Amino acid sequence: MYPALFSLLRRLDPEWTHEAGMTVIRAAGLPGLRRLVAGAWAPSPSSATTVMGLRFRTPFGLAAGFDKNAVAVAGLGALGFGHVEVGTVTPKAQPGNPSPRLFRLPEDQGLINRMGFNNDGVAHMASRLRAIRTLQDRPVVGVNIGKNRATPPEEATSDYVHVAREISALADYLVVNVSSPNTPGLRALGDMRQLEPLVEAVIAEAGSTPVLVKVSPDAADEELREVAEFVSSSGLAGLVATNTTVRRDGLVTSAEKVAQMGEGGVSGAPLASRSLEVLRLVREAVGDKCVISVGGVMTGGDVRARLDAGADLVQAYTAFVYRGPLLARHIDREMAA
């Protein structure tokens, strides 16, 4: 049914259809409906796992960027996701980059986005997280944190620390995002000379809440190995591999169409090979710390391959667009098969 619906949806603006879909997902999180939906699409009990001292109903979760403002966590949990990573959230609300800023690559099962950390700000996020923590049977909730676009790179640490101070006690884990390609200067923070003091400041503020760092697929292998070795010897709980890529090679979509879409990070199937490469590289170097694998995960077979390659948890985003709201249920059945 969903493929037929998607053939219609693909004619509409991607960001508009996302917001329309979020309205439906939020409805699925309403008290009475949530119990009904969760009862129908709960993951298999055998899928449960414990990572970072947290109990996950399934290792499969939803990546950051889908629910930027933590407005649909209850509905997403009812749909079968074991965890939901919300955000990226910044100290102050910001509109993000001008529209259009989200594009589909259906021939590639991918997306291009240059959203630019559009979000309601940390105060609104904190209020919603307080309400989420009162829910029974909620999924694990991670919070992806970043800096405001207007904050100079040399002052970025204060932004990350401010967000951590406001929400660390309300989140199950935090992810320091220094790898999005859509905020000018952000990826420079991934350089070890800047990354180490930044994450140490966030860890100090986060207290007992696990902190991870999200890495870029476009970083050289040597740089990724250096970050992974730092994670293994630091107070970080692990890392998330990977963010979106600015590379355009290997796409089936015509170069002319891609050029018309402009700048932004590519996600979905085109990222699968590199994301799996990075997973194997960092798993070897990170020791026993947590690794969350994301990038090009479209099927239950992809989830199984990531787990077999050493991932503790696996996330998807673009697959939700192409496979629909029952994605988690499809993944759970495919993994069982």
N, C-alpha and C positions, 0 to 999 in steps of 0.2 A: 504493500500500500504506500509506504513512504517514498519509494522511487518515483511513483506516479505523481505524488504531491510535490516532490522536489523538482520535477520537470516544470511545474508551474512556478514554484518559489524562485527558481534560478533566474526568472525573468524580472524579478523584483530587486530592489536595492538590498544588498546583503546586510547592511546595518539595520535597515528597517525590519527585515524579516527576523533578524536576531532579537530585536526588542519585542516583536510580536510573539516570538517563541518563548521569550522570558516571561511574558505575561501568563502563558499557558502553564509553564513550569512552576511559577509562583502559586498558581491556583492548585496545582498538584500537592503543594505543601500545606494547604489549609487543613486544619485538624481532622475533620471527618474524612475528607478525601485522601489525606496523607496515609491514614491507616489502611484504606482500601487499596491504594496504589502500592504501598510498601508490601502488603500481604501478597499481592500478585507478582511482584517483580523483585522480591528479596533475593540476594545472592545465595548460593549454596553455603550452608554452614561449614562445609569442608574447606571453603576458600579463605576462612579467617586466618589472620596472621598478626603477629606482634612485632612492631618496629619502633625504635626510639622509645620503648616503654609504653607505646600506645597500641590499643587494640583496634585493628582494622577488619571490618566484616569481609573485605576482599582487598587484594593488593591493587585493584584497578580503581583509579580516581580521575577526577576532572582537573585539567591543568588551569593555571592562572590565566586570566584574560577573558574567560567566558562569563563568570559572575564577578565583575569588577567591584561591585559595591555590596556584596554579601546580602543580596535581596532574595535569592532563590535557593538557599542552602537546604531548607527543609524539603522542597520539591525535588531537588537533585538527589538528596539522600533517599527519598521515597522511590526514585527511579532506579536505585540500585548501586549508586556510586559509593565506594568504601570511604573515600575522602574527597573533599572539595577544597581546592586551593583558590582563595578569593584574592582580589586585587588585580593589578598592582595598585596599592594605596600610597598616597603621598601626604605630607603634613597638611597642605592646603588643597582645597578643591581646585580642579583645573579642567578646562574643556577638552584638552588634547589638541591634536592637529586638525586642520580644516578638513571638511568632507569634500568629495568622497575620499575615504581612507581605508576601506575594506573591499577586497575584490576576490571573486571566485576564479579558480583555475580548474574547471570541471574535467577537462581532458587529462589533467594531472592529479586529480583528487587532492588539490591543494588550495591554499589561500595566500593572498598577499595582504598584509595589514601594516598601516602606519598610524595606529590609533593615538599613540603618544601619551599613555598613562592618563586617559580621561577618567576621572573618578570624583566622588563626592567629598573626599578628604577624610582624614583619620578620625575626626570627632563623630561624623556620621557612621563610619565603620564601627567604631567602638560601641556605639549605641545598639547597632544591629547585632553585634557579636554577643552583647549581654543577653539579648532576647534569645539568641540561638542556643546559648548555654543552658537555658531552662528547658529545652526540648528533650523529650525522651527519644531514645534510639536515633539520635542525630548522627550524621557521619563525622569522621574526624575533620576538623577545619584547620587548614593551614592558611597563613596570610603572607602574601608576596608584597614586599615593601620596596619603595623607591624614593627618589628625590623629585622635588618639583622642577619643572623645566627652567624656571627663572633662577634657581639656586646655582651659583657658580660652582664648578667642580671642587674648588678648594674648600668650599663650605658644605660639601655634600654629606659629610659624616654627621653633621648636626641634624640634617633632615632624617637620616636613617635612625639615629638615636631617638629623635623626637617621636617618630612613629612607634618604635619599639617600646618606648616608655608608656605610650598611651594604650597599646593593645597586647603586649606580651602576656599579661595575665589572663587575657580573654581568648587567646589563640592556643591551639594545640601544638603548633610549630610555626616558625617564621622562616621565610626565604628572602635572603638579600639579593635583590635583582640588580646586577651591574652588567647585564648582558643584552638588554633590549637594544635593537638598532634604531629605535624610533625616538629617542631623546638625545639631542646633541651632546656629545662628550661623555655619555654614560659609560660606554664600553671602555673608556680609558681608565675607569675606576677598577677594572679587572686586572690591571697591572699590579703585580705583587707588592710594589712599594706603596701603593695606595690602598690595595685590598686588605692587607694585613691589619693596619691600624683601624680601618673602617669596621671590619667584622669583629675585631676585639672589643671595640666600643659598643657594638650592638649586643654582643654576648654578655658584656658586663651589665647592660641595661635589662636584658631579657630574663635574667635570673635562671630559674629552672626550666624555662621554655626552650625546647631544642631549636637551634638556629642552623640553617643550611645556606649555601650560596649557589646561585644558578649560573651556569657557564654557557659560553657561546660556542656554537658548532664551527664558527669561522676562526676561532683561535687555533694557532699552530699546536701540533701534538706536544711539543716541548713545553709550551705554556700551560696546556691542560694538565700535563703530568706534574708540573711545578705546583699548580693550584691543588691538585689531588693530594700531593705529598704534604702540603701545608694543612689541608683538612685533616689528614691522618694524625698529625702531631699537635693540632690545636684543640680548642674547646668547641669547635663546630661539630654538629651532629652528623653532617654529611653534605652532599651536594645534589643538585638537580641538573641533569644533562639530557636535553639541551634546550636553549632558547631557539628563536627563529633564525634563518640564515638570509644574508643579503645576496647570496650567490644565485645566479639565474641559469647556470649551465644544466643541460640535461632535461629541460622542460619540453613537453610535447606542444604546449600552447605556443603559437607563433611568436617570434621575437618582437614583431610589430605590435601585437596585442599587449604583450608584457610591457613593452616600452611605454605604451599609452597609459598603463596603470601607474607607472612611476615608481618612486622609491617605496621601501617597506620590507618587512621580513616575510620570507616564504615559510609556510608551515604545511603539514600534511605529508602525503606520500613522497614528495620529492626530497624530504629531509630524512627519510627512513634509514638509508644506508649510512650516512654520516653519523646520525644519532646512535646507531648501533655500534659503529666504530669507536665513538667517544665513550660509550658505556663500557666497552671492553677495556679501553685504555685506562679510564679512571678507576674501574673496579680493581684492577691490578695494583694501582698505586695508593688507593685510599684506605687500605687495610680493612678493618671491620666496621667502618663507619657506613651510614646509610647512603644508598644511591637510589635516587628516583629517576627513572628513565622516561623521557617524553620526546616526541618528535617522530612523526610518521607512523604512529600506532593506529592501525585501522581495523584490525580483526583480533579475535581471540588467539589466533596463531601468532600474531605479532606480540601480544602480551606474553604468551608462553615463551617465545624466543628471547624476550628481554629478561624474563625471570631466569631462564636457563643460562643467560649470559652474565648473571650476577646482580641484576636489579633487585632491590628489596620491595619497591613499589613501582607502578607503571601508571602513566597519565596519558590522556588524549584530550584533544580539543577539536581539531578539524574533522575527525571522524564523526563527531556529533552532528556537524553540518551535513555531511554526506550520507549518514546512516540513520539519523533521526533520534528522537527522544528515548527510544528503547535501546539505545546503544549499549548501556551497561548490561541489560538483560541478554542481548545478543552475544556480548563478549563472554558473559558467564557460561552460556550454553556452549559456545564454541570452545572454550577452555575445557569444559567437561568432556566434550567429544574428542 
